[in-house]
Amino acid sequence: MVRFNPALGEDHFISNFISGMEEELRPVVTMWKPLTLANAFQLAQLEEASNEARQKKWRTGASFTLPPSQ
């Protein structure tokens, strides 16, 4: 993208990329203040993988049971 419009800096593309992310990814990627578009992309991928693992754990996790009351 930068090759096609060198007047726009890396910050512009990072900002556009982050603003187009899913709501739950945006704050995490922003928190790390990526300096390159490639870094922002990697952070988004890591957060997506983390979210998927968390969801999988909740779907397949053991059900919670209370001990019998006395």
Secondary structure, 3 states (H helix, E strand, C coil): CCCCCCCCCHHHHHHHHHHCCCCCCHHHHHHCCCCCHHHHHHHHHHHHHHHHHHHHHHHHCCCCCCCCCC
